[in-house]
Amino acid sequence: EYASPTTPPGNVAVVMLSGAACTVSVVPPLTLPEVAVTVLVPAAAAVARPLPLIVATDVLEDVHVSGRTLKVGSTHKFGWSGVSFTTRFSGTALSVTLEDGGSVNDFEVVVDGMRHPERKIAVTSGKKSYTVIDGLTAGEHTATVHRRTEGSYGTTTFHGFAPTGGAIVPSPSPFAHRIEIVGDSITCGYGTECTSANEPFSSTTENHWLTYGAITGRNLAADVHTIAWSGKGLVENYGTDTSATMPELYPHTFATPTTPAWEFGTWVADVVVINLGTNDWNHSPSVDPATFEAAYGAFASAIEAHYPKAHVFGIGNALVGKAHTQAVKNAMSGKPNRHYVEFGLKSGEGVCCQHPCAATHARWGTELTDAIQAVTGW
């Protein structure tokens, strides 16, 4: 690291190092805390893309929350896919206290940047403590618990982390940007851990951590809010049902129950991704393309009313068909903040539980990352 007390405000001090990391600190020409921008570059590995710049102020927190939650005292109640809690701690083990109304929700465990599938937390009913990790070398570590399962399985309440042989270490936010993603089962991660096309789905094979949205968030150091529910559509749900479509569910803090309403002013998205239409077209007769296009544009406008400065990306899915992709493309045209991205399957990728497999999600995550970077410069 390098620091210069004589660097004039607004200037940048740059130091070249022959090592694995470089820290650049910028003092803005305002009476604000110093802003440190740190980029870590692996010394012996090729970097496929520029790593995101993480802006950290002097605000340190015990826990970093990603996703829609209702904060009550020191607890967080939540229900949508992908809500996560990250902490830095010293010690050799870590536990988390979660409270759930059922026994379906599962949580991914990530420690020091590495997934631990063998440590998946399967909650049971009630308020209980669960081991996140143990057997660590004494020292500082970072851990994340990430909800794998979707909102239709009900709410969970986070009560906090507890380290063994150490303490929570307050740390700066890992998030530089905010992305909101609205979708259906594909966005939830339905079947991402299935092993064949026709394997029966269960909640244990759904893993939001492996989805294109979660991957895009990690690529861009973004706090991602996922609002998604399997079987839901924009105009018509799976099987032509028209009750509780995604535009109706979108303003809710939780998938279930439907109250309280989400307070949009508390969190403002930089980018919003809409990935809907699979269920609108998944029956016969399917939705009228003109009706779908008008509804898509109207939903994008409603989102823009909440986030006037946000870029909105509409996803057309070639798996659904040309009528769908053209309708999305049309709805996303004519405004500089609206953008179109097309997803599809490549030869050999296959499907899992009749849904995209993890490998396809990984590719889509890269493609969406590239599209967002091209527009925002992140």
Residue, then its C-alpha position, 0 to 999 in steps of 0.5 A: e500500500y502507498a499513502s501520501p499526505t501531500t497528494p492534492p485533493g482530487n488527484v490520484a496516486v498510482v504505484m506500480l508493484s511487482g506482486a499480487a495486489c495494488t491499492v490506489s487511494v483517492v481523496p475527493p475534493l470534498t469534506l468526505p471520508e477518504v475513498a479507497v479503490t482496491v483491485l486484487v489481481p492474481a499474480a499467477a493466473a490469467v484474468a478473463r475480464p477486468l475485475p470490478l472496482i470496489v469502493a470502500t469508505d470508512v463505514l465498517e459493518d459486522v454483516h453485509v446484507s444482499g437482497r430484500t429484507l425487513k429489518v426489525g431491530s438486529t434481525h432481518k426477515f426475508g423471503w426472495s431467492g438469493v438473499s445473503f449475509t456476509t461477515r468477516f470474523s476471526g476464529t476457527a468456526l462460525s455458526v448462524t442463527l436462522e428462524d424458519g416456518g418450515s423445513v424446505n429452505d436451503f442455504e449455500v455456504v461460501v467461506d474465503g471465496m470457496r463454495h462448500p456444497e457439503r456444508k449446505i444448510a437445510v433449515t428446519s422449523g423454528k429458531k435454531s443455530y446452524t454450523v456454517i463452517d468449522g475446523l478453520t485455521a485460526g485467523e481472519h476469514t470471510a463467510t457468506v450464507h446465501r438462500r438457494t430456494e425461492g420465495s414460494y417456500g416462505t420467509t426466514t429470519f436471520h438472527g446473526f453470526a457467532p464465531t468460535g475462538g474469535a470475534i466478528v471483524p467489522s469490514p467495508s461493504p463488498f458491493a459497488h453497484r446495485i442490480e435488481i432482477v425480476g424473473d421466473s423459475i429460470t431466475c430462481g435457479y430451478g433445477t440447476e443441480c438436477t443431473s438429467a432432463n427428466e429428473p423430478f424437481s425438488s427444492t434441494t435441486e434449486n440453487h440460486w447461487l448458480t444462476y446467471g443473476a448471482i454470477t453477474g452480481r459476483n462479476l460486478a461486485a453488485d448487491v443483487h435483489t432477485i424478485a422471482w417465482s417459478g411458474k409466474g409470468l408477465v401477463e399469464n402464469y403457467g397454465t393460463d392463470t392470471s392471478a398474482t403475476m410478477p408485476e403484481l408480486y414485484p412491489h412486495t417485501f416478501a413473496t409470501p405474505t404479500t405485506p408489507a409493501w417494499e419501500f423502494g426509496t430505501w434501495v435504488a437500483d443502478v440496473v434492472v433486468i427483466n427476464l419474463g415470458t417463459n410461462d406466458w408462452n408455455h401453454s396453448p393458446s399462448v399469450d397474444p404477442a401484442t398484449f405481451e409487448a405492451a405489458y412489458g413496456a408498461f412494466a419497464s415504465a413502472i420500474e423506471a418510475h421507481y429508479p429514474k436513472a437505472h438502465v433496464f435490460g430486457i431478456g429475450n429467450a430464444l428457447v421461447g421463440k421468435a414471437h417472444t424475443q421480438a416482443v421484448k426487443n420492441a418493448m426495449s427499443g426507443k429509449p436510451n436507458r433500455h437495452y436488449v439481451e438474448f439468451g439461448l441454448k448452445s449445442g451440447e448444453g442440454v437441460c436439467c429438470q426441463h430448465p437450463c443447467a448450471a453450465t448454461h447459467a454460467r455462460w449467460g452470467t458472462e454474457l449479461t455481465d458483458a452487456i451491462q459493462a458495455v453500457t455502464g462502464w463498470 
